[in-house]
Amino acid sequence: MSKVKQGQSFLDKVTQLTGSYENALEMALLNNVSVTDDAVLKTEYKVSTITKIGVVSFFKSHDEPATAIGVADQVEPDDFGIGEMEIGSTFIVR
């Protein structure tokens, strides 16, 4: 088992620990969580079936996956380039 680190999602941990995201449901049931729950920092998950040992080995010797984007990390762009167009208003499709 390894602890959840900054920026990791539940699916990141599933892939890191079992080798495939396809094990998400099994691992979620094993840990009494939902696959859509946010991973909490320093949480340790019980590992389900390891299906791709090569992937697990890779993450033991390389950086761990971290693809989670929190709400605070999401930035709404305020500049849309040359201009902003709205279909049916400033941009007409013919």
N, C-alpha and C positions, 0 to 999 in steps of 0.2 A: 504494500500500500504506500501511496505517496500523497502528500497534502496538496490541496488546490492552491495554486499560486495566482498572483495578480493577472487578470486578463484571460483566465481559463474558464471555459464553459464546461457543463457536464459532458457534452459530447467530446470535447477535447480530452477529458480524463478517460472516458470510455475508450477512445481510440488509442491513447497512450498506454493504458493498462491492459487492454485485450487485443489490440491490433486492428480492430474494426468498429466503426460506428454502428454496425448492424447488431452489436451486442447491447445497445442502449436499453432496450426494453427489459432484457434479462437483468442487467446491472441495476436498473432503476427499481425493479421489484425486489432485488436482493438488499438494496439499501433503503427501501421504503421512501423513495422520492419519485418525482415525476420527471420525465425526460425534458420537460420544458422549464423546470425550476432553475433559477439562477444558482450557479455553484457558489458556495460560501467559502471565503478564504480560510485556509488551514483545515478544511474538512477532509477526512480520510474516508474513501469509499472502499467497501469490500469488493474484491475483484471477482467477476463472473468468469465464464469460460474464455480462455485465451485461444483465439482462432487463427491469428497470424503472428507467429513468434518473431518473424523478421521485422515487422513493424514495431513490436514491443522492444526488440533489441536495438533498433534504430533510435528510438526515443530515450533509451538508457544512455546512449553515448552522444546524443545531440540535444539541442534545445527542445524543451517540451512544447507541445502545441499550445497556442494561446490566441484564440480567435474571438473571444467574447468582446462585445461592444456594449457598454453600459449606456443608460439613458443620458447620463451626464457627458459621455463621450460623443454623442451624436450632435453634430453641428449643422444647423440649417444654413445653407449658403445665402448670403445677403447680396451677392453679386452674381448675376446670371450671364456674365460675359457682355456681349455687345448690347443686348437688350432683353427684355422679358416679354414673351408673347403668350397670349391666352387664346386657345382655339375657340373660334366663334366670336371673339371680340376683336382682338388686334391681329389675329391670324385666321384667315378664312380658307378652309379646305374646299376645293372645287372638284 
